Amino acid sequence: MEWFSGKLTYRDGYLPGARRFDMGERSNFALLPMAITAIEQIMEWGVPNIAGSLGAMTAKIGRRCRELGLVVPPPHRHAAHLIGARFPGSFPVGLHRRLEEDRVHVSLRADSMRISPHLYNNAEDLRRLFAALAKAL
């Protein structure tokens, strides 16, 4: 049984093992049904199938980024579910704003753009991403 009275006793160090990633508390009863359903879905689809689907999408993203002149690591240097692209020279000023105007959401960091496709993304989403990037560049 977990006691809630000590919840405001903070520690500076990390807990051992995977518990270091616990968010504030482990007794988040509202999230448990969602977490169980998500894990069941992942088990049904299978991690290799998920990685294969996302890996195929990031491969397309990598090819298209290279066509636009961006620098992209080879497939063995990034995860199946995300890919980074560097802008040669300087970062395009106002790129984030222009992409948001086209309702395209990526993570822009320093001179790089991180693209993290999800299973709900499709060919139309990729078309929109690269149309917006081509327009912005």
C-alpha positions in Angstrom: 0.0 0.0 0.0 1.3 3.4 -0.9 0.9 6.2 1.6 0.0 9.7 0.3 1.1 11.7 3.3 4.8 11.8 2.1 4.0 13.1 -1.4 5.6 16.5 -0.7 8.9 15.0 0.4 11.0 15.6 -2.6 14.3 13.9 -3.5 17.1 15.3 -5.5 18.3 11.9 -6.9 16.7 9.6 -9.4 15.0 6.4 -8.3 16.7 3.1 -9.5 15.8 1.5 -12.8 12.8 2.5 -14.8 11.2 4.2 -11.8 13.5 7.2 -12.6 10.9 8.0 -15.3 7.9 8.1 -13.0 6.0 11.3 -13.2 5.4 13.0 -9.8 3.4 10.0 -8.6 2.6 6.4 -9.5 -0.9 6.4 -8.1 -2.6 8.1 -11.0 -5.8 6.0 -11.1 -7.5 8.1 -13.8 -4.7 7.2 -16.3 -4.6 3.4 -15.6 -7.5 2.4 -17.9 -6.0 4.4 -20.7 -2.5 2.9 -20.1 -3.9 -0.6 -20.0 -5.8 -0.1 -23.3 -2.8 1.4 -24.9 -0.6 -1.5 -23.9 -3.2 -4.0 -25.1 -3.3 -2.2 -28.5 0.4 -2.2 -28.8 0.5 -6.0 -28.0 -2.3 -6.6 -30.6 -0.5 -4.7 -33.4 3.0 -5.9 -32.4 6.0 -3.7 -31.9 7.8 -5.0 -35.1 4.7 -4.1 -37.1 4.5 -0.6 -35.6 8.2 0.0 -36.1 7.9 -1.3 -39.7 5.0 1.1 -40.5 6.7 4.1 -39.0 10.1 3.2 -40.4 8.6 3.1 -43.9 7.2 6.6 -43.3 10.5 8.0 -41.9 12.3 6.6 -44.9 10.0 8.6 -47.2 10.4 11.6 -45.1 14.2 11.3 -45.3 14.2 11.0 -49.1 11.9 14.0 -49.5 14.0 16.1 -47.1 17.2 15.2 -49.0 15.4 16.3 -52.2 14.8 19.7 -50.6 18.5 20.0 -49.8 18.2 19.1 -46.1 20.8 16.9 -44.3 19.3 13.7 -43.0 21.1 10.9 -41.2 21.0 7.4 -42.8 18.2 5.1 -41.6 20.6 3.1 -39.3 21.3 6.4 -37.4 17.8 7.3 -36.4 14.8 5.6 -34.8 11.9 4.2 -36.8 9.5 6.7 -35.2 11.4 10.0 -35.7 13.9 11.6 -37.9 15.9 14.8 -37.8 16.8 17.1 -40.7 19.4 19.8 -40.6 19.3 23.0 -42.6 22.6 23.7 -44.3 23.8 27.1 -43.6 21.4 29.1 -41.5 18.0 28.2 -40.1 15.2 29.7 -42.2 13.8 32.7 -40.4 10.1 32.4 -39.5 9.9 28.8 -40.6 8.0 27.7 -37.5 5.4 30.4 -38.0 5.0 29.6 -41.7 4.6 25.8 -41.0 2.0 26.5 -38.2 0.0 28.7 -40.7 -0.2 25.6 -42.9 -1.1 23.5 -39.8 2.1 21.5 -40.0 3.7 20.7 -36.6 7.3 19.7 -36.3 9.9 20.4 -33.6 12.4 23.0 -34.5 15.6 22.9 -32.4 18.8 25.0 -33.1 19.6 24.2 -36.8 17.5 21.0 -36.9 13.9 20.0 -37.5 12.6 16.8 -35.8 9.7 15.0 -37.6 7.9 12.4 -35.5 5.2 10.6 -37.5 2.5 8.6 -35.7 0.4 5.7 -36.9 -2.5 8.0 -37.6 -0.4 10.0 -40.1 -1.0 9.1 -43.8 0.2 10.0 -47.3 -1.9 13.2 -47.3 -0.2 14.4 -44.1 3.2 13.8 -45.8 2.1 15.7 -48.9 1.0 18.6 -46.7 4.3 18.5 -44.8 6.4 18.8 -47.9 4.2 21.3 -49.7 4.5 23.5 -46.6 8.2 23.0 -46.4 8.8 23.7 -50.1 6.7 26.9 -49.8 8.6 28.0 -46.6 12.0 27.3 -48.0 
